[in-house]
């Protein structure tokens, strides 16, 4: 099967140019910077992309697809289809499911399930606890994206607070270590303060005071200290505060062993938005002040922050409507992350080239993903056509998430994902999902 994506504005590796891409089978065969020979056009299916952007598929290094055990909220099939609709062609999924992904056997069950149902490419983190060090150290770095360590509150027993175990993980991890950093002691202290003040009906506006900047910085600085001590490849997830930015260095992601991620919701929302959105924007770590948001943007544009992701974590609206302590943290984002970032492009806040760098190139480089994240000859045909002049409104009729809602509901975007190719196959086309296509397990170059 041959497909030529014809006369697109290609945005890749810091440049843009009008060109065409030939995809043959799973791979990019040729990139044309000039006219495509007529003979080549006649031998291929031609997709007219004039006036549209062609970018590599986005790679989301932090999602929660809720399978197994929590599938009333979402599952690998439903959320991977939402990812395809959002131009995300590869994802890395977290271990706090039910059962938790804290053994090699449970990890492989997830891979087997994804092979059956995932519309896009996939990898799954191995989860650490205080009691499974032997299982963690068996993780194959060529086949698994990383080891997830919750250095703050999580579900079940996934909080790793045993100092000896933490040191052993950081010293001996065969893969990258990805951390959720919030100090549990500070959170519990703050929780008690606000519980005494308000009882069980704590206002959602207190969320960034309970899960405070102090809690984030204390935990993130500890992770960075451990990584520096043991030479660990550390990736600190969903940073949310100005103070934490002092922990990271500017520069190309390829040159770093300690890297940083920011999520779309921490770039989009700020503390005042709790008034309008309430628990729908309750995340951990919390959305914080306008000054924190500004600092995240500055660090992102200065290359202190390396990757933009989502922490996609669906819950039902019924669950999210509970009072503060019972309302779960997290929300669905993977269908709208790329579009939201292109809205910032339209506002002049970031360039399209920088969005592609942070959502496509950098995750591929950071995780050493085999032949993805770039438009290069010989790479997999993970490609997204984006219409830069398409106005549309997020509404229940066009939301694909199983939970059926989005924090962006009612938002008017001015850019839209038009088509998504995964391994050379057209999986999403202007609202239609090709349900027979399956993604592939990601491989890593170690």
URJOFEN-V435778 format. One record per backbone hydrogen bond with DSSP energy under -0.5 kcal/mol. NH is the residue of the N-H (numbers start at 0). CO is the residue of the C=O. E is the energy in kcal/mol with one decimal. If there is no record, write none. Layout:
BEGIN
nh = [NH & NH]
co = [CO & CO]
e = [E & E]
END
This chain:
BEGIN
nh = [2 & 3 & 4 & 4 & 5 & 5 & 7 & 8 & 9 & 9 & 10 & 11 & 11 & 14 & 16 & 18 & 18 & 19 & 20 & 21 & 22 & 22 & 23 & 23 & 24 & 24 & 26 & 27 & 28 & 28 & 29 & 31 & 31 & 32 & 39 & 40 & 41 & 42 & 43 & 44 & 45 & 46 & 46 & 47 & 48 & 48 & 51 & 52 & 53 & 54 & 56 & 57 & 58 & 59 & 59 & 60 & 62 & 63 & 69 & 72 & 73 & 78 & 79 & 80 & 81 & 82 & 83 & 84 & 85 & 85 & 86 & 87 & 88 & 88 & 89 & 90 & 91 & 92 & 93 & 96 & 97 & 100 & 101 & 106 & 107 & 108 & 109 & 110 & 111 & 112 & 113 & 114 & 115 & 115 & 116 & 117 & 120 & 121 & 122 & 124 & 125 & 126 & 127 & 129 & 131 & 135 & 136 & 137 & 138 & 140 & 142 & 143 & 146 & 147 & 148 & 148 & 149 & 150 & 150 & 157 & 159 & 159 & 160 & 162 & 165 & 166 & 167 & 168 & 169 & 170 & 171 & 172 & 176 & 177 & 177 & 178 & 179 & 180 & 181 & 181 & 182 & 186 & 187 & 188 & 189 & 190 & 191 & 192 & 193 & 194 & 195 & 196 & 197 & 198 & 200 & 201 & 205 & 206 & 208 & 209 & 210 & 211 & 215 & 216 & 217 & 218 & 219 & 220 & 221 & 222 & 223 & 224 & 225 & 226 & 227 & 228 & 229 & 230 & 231 & 233 & 233 & 234 & 235 & 236 & 236 & 238 & 244 & 245 & 246 & 247 & 250 & 254 & 255 & 258 & 258 & 260 & 261 & 263 & 265 & 266 & 266 & 267 & 268 & 270 & 272 & 273 & 274 & 276 & 277 & 279 & 280 & 281 & 282 & 292 & 293 & 294 & 295 & 296 & 297 & 298 & 299 & 300 & 301 & 302 & 303 & 304 & 305 & 306 & 307 & 308 & 309 & 310 & 311 & 312 & 313 & 319 & 320 & 321 & 324 & 325 & 326 & 329 & 335 & 336 & 339 & 340 & 341 & 342 & 343 & 344 & 345 & 346 & 347 & 348 & 349 & 354 & 355 & 356 & 357 & 358 & 359 & 360 & 361 & 363 & 364 & 365 & 366 & 367 & 368 & 369 & 370 & 371 & 375 & 377 & 378 & 379 & 380 & 381 & 382 & 382 & 383 & 384 & 385 & 385 & 386 & 387 & 389 & 389 & 390 & 391 & 393 & 397 & 398 & 398 & 403 & 406 & 408 & 409 & 410 & 412 & 412 & 415 & 417 & 418 & 419 & 420 & 421 & 423 & 424 & 426 & 426 & 427 & 428 & 429 & 431 & 433 & 434 & 436 & 438 & 438 & 441 & 443 & 444 & 445]
co = [22 & 44 & 2 & 20 & 3 & 46 & 18 & 51 & 7 & 16 & 53 & 9 & 14 & 11 & 9 & 7 & 16 & 31 & 4 & 29 & 2 & 20 & 21 & 26 & 0 & 22 & 23 & 378 & 21 & 26 & 21 & 19 & 29 & 30 & 36 & 36 & 37 & 38 & 40 & 1 & 43 & 3 & 44 & 45 & 5 & 46 & 48 & 385 & 8 & 383 & 381 & 86 & 358 & 57 & 89 & 58 & 91 & 311 & 65 & 69 & 69 & 74 & 75 & 76 & 77 & 78 & 79 & 80 & 81 & 82 & 83 & 82 & 57 & 86 & 57 & 120 & 59 & 122 & 62 & 94 & 67 & 94 & 99 & 102 & 103 & 104 & 105 & 106 & 107 & 108 & 109 & 110 & 111 & 112 & 112 & 113 & 88 & 439 & 90 & 92 & 145 & 100 & 147 & 156 & 128 & 131 & 132 & 134 & 135 & 138 & 139 & 139 & 175 & 125 & 146 & 177 & 157 & 148 & 179 & 154 & 149 & 157 & 158 & 160 & 161 & 162 & 163 & 164 & 165 & 166 & 167 & 168 & 232 & 146 & 175 & 234 & 148 & 178 & 150 & 179 & 214 & 182 & 183 & 184 & 185 & 186 & 187 & 188 & 189 & 190 & 191 & 192 & 193 & 194 & 197 & 199 & 202 & 203 & 205 & 205 & 206 & 209 & 211 & 212 & 213 & 214 & 215 & 216 & 217 & 218 & 219 & 220 & 221 & 222 & 223 & 224 & 225 & 226 & 226 & 231 & 256 & 176 & 258 & 178 & 234 & 260 & 241 & 242 & 243 & 244 & 302 & 251 & 252 & 233 & 256 & 235 & 306 & 308 & 262 & 262 & 263 & 263 & 264 & 287 & 269 & 270 & 271 & 272 & 273 & 276 & 277 & 278 & 280 & 288 & 289 & 290 & 291 & 292 & 293 & 294 & 295 & 296 & 297 & 299 & 298 & 298 & 259 & 259 & 357 & 261 & 61 & 61 & 61 & 330 & 63 & 315 & 316 & 318 & 199 & 322 & 322 & 281 & 332 & 332 & 335 & 336 & 337 & 338 & 339 & 340 & 341 & 342 & 344 & 343 & 343 & 350 & 351 & 352 & 353 & 354 & 355 & 355 & 356 & 359 & 360 & 361 & 362 & 363 & 363 & 442 & 368 & 368 & 373 & 27 & 375 & 370 & 25 & 379 & 380 & 420 & 54 & 418 & 52 & 383 & 415 & 385 & 386 & 413 & 388 & 412 & 410 & 394 & 394 & 395 & 400 & 331 & 405 & 393 & 407 & 391 & 410 & 386 & 384 & 384 & 427 & 382 & 424 & 380 & 421 & 419 & 424 & 419 & 431 & 417 & 428 & 426 & 432 & 433 & 117 & 119 & 121 & 141 & 367 & 443]
e = [-2.7 & -2.9 & -0.6 & -2.7 & -0.8 & -3.0 & -2.3 & -3.1 & -1.0 & -3.0 & -2.3 & -0.6 & -2.4 & -1.5 & -1.6 & -2.6 & -0.5 & -2.0 & -2.0 & -3.2 & -3.4 & -0.6 & -0.5 & -2.5 & -2.8 & -0.5 & -1.6 & -3.2 & -2.7 & -0.6 & -1.5 & -3.2 & -0.5 & -0.6 & -0.7 & -1.8 & -2.0 & -0.9 & -1.1 & -2.6 & -0.5 & -3.1 & -0.5 & -0.6 & -2.6 & -0.6 & -2.2 & -2.6 & -2.2 & -2.5 & -2.1 & -2.6 & -3.1 & -0.5 & -2.5 & -0.7 & -1.7 & -2.8 & -1.9 & -2.0 & -0.8 & -2.7 & -1.7 & -1.6 & -1.8 & -2.1 & -2.2 & -2.2 & -1.2 & -0.6 & -1.5 & -2.8 & -1.9 & -0.7 & -1.4 & -1.5 & -1.8 & -2.5 & -2.4 & -2.0 & -2.5 & -2.5 & -1.8 & -2.2 & -2.2 & -1.5 & -1.5 & -1.7 & -2.3 & -2.2 & -2.7 & -2.1 & -0.9 & -0.6 & -1.6 & -2.7 & -2.5 & -1.9 & -1.2 & -2.7 & -2.3 & -3.0 & -2.3 & -0.6 & -0.6 & -2.3 & -2.4 & -1.1 & -1.6 & -0.7 & -1.5 & -1.5 & -2.4 & -2.9 & -0.5 & -2.8 & -0.8 & -1.0 & -2.4 & -1.6 & -2.6 & -0.6 & -0.9 & -0.7 & -2.7 & -2.2 & -2.1 & -2.6 & -2.6 & -2.4 & -2.2 & -1.9 & -3.0 & -3.0 & -0.5 & -2.0 & -2.0 & -0.6 & -1.1 & -0.7 & -1.6 & -1.9 & -2.6 & -2.0 & -2.6 & -2.7 & -2.0 & -1.7 & -2.2 & -2.4 & -2.2 & -1.2 & -2.7 & -2.5 & -1.0 & -1.0 & -2.1 & -2.0 & -1.4 & -2.3 & -2.8 & -1.3 & -1.9 & -2.8 & -2.4 & -1.6 & -2.9 & -2.7 & -1.2 & -2.2 & -2.5 & -2.2 & -2.5 & -2.5 & -2.5 & -2.0 & -2.3 & -1.5 & -1.4 & -1.0 & -2.2 & -2.8 & -2.5 & -2.4 & -0.6 & -2.5 & -1.2 & -1.4 & -2.0 & -1.3 & -0.7 & -1.5 & -1.6 & -2.9 & -0.5 & -1.9 & -2.5 & -2.0 & -0.8 & -1.0 & -0.7 & -1.8 & -2.3 & -2.0 & -2.4 & -1.7 & -1.3 & -2.8 & -1.9 & -1.8 & -1.5 & -1.8 & -0.9 & -2.2 & -2.4 & -2.2 & -2.2 & -2.1 & -2.5 & -2.4 & -2.4 & -2.5 & -1.4 & -1.2 & -2.6 & -1.5 & -1.8 & -1.5 & -1.7 & -2.1 & -0.5 & -1.8 & -0.9 & -2.7 & -0.6 & -2.2 & -1.2 & -1.3 & -0.7 & -1.2 & -2.2 & -3.3 & -1.8 & -1.0 & -2.5 & -2.1 & -2.1 & -1.4 & -1.3 & -1.4 & -2.2 & -1.4 & -1.5 & -2.4 & -0.7 & -2.0 & -2.3 & -2.0 & -2.5 & -2.1 & -1.9 & -1.8 & -3.4 & -1.2 & -2.4 & -3.2 & -2.3 & -0.5 & -2.1 & -2.9 & -0.6 & -0.7 & -1.0 & -3.1 & -2.0 & -2.2 & -3.3 & -2.0 & -0.9 & -1.3 & -2.6 & -2.6 & -2.5 & -0.6 & -3.1 & -0.8 & -0.8 & -0.8 & -0.6 & -2.4 & -2.2 & -1.8 & -0.6 & -0.7 & -1.1 & -0.6 & -1.8 & -3.0 & -2.9 & -2.8 & -0.6 & -2.2 & -3.0 & -1.5 & -2.3 & -3.5 & -2.8 & -2.3 & -1.8 & -2.0 & -1.1 & -1.7 & -2.5 & -3.2 & -1.5 & -2.7 & -1.0 & -1.2 & -2.3 & -0.5 & -2.5 & -2.0 & -3.3 & -1.1]
END
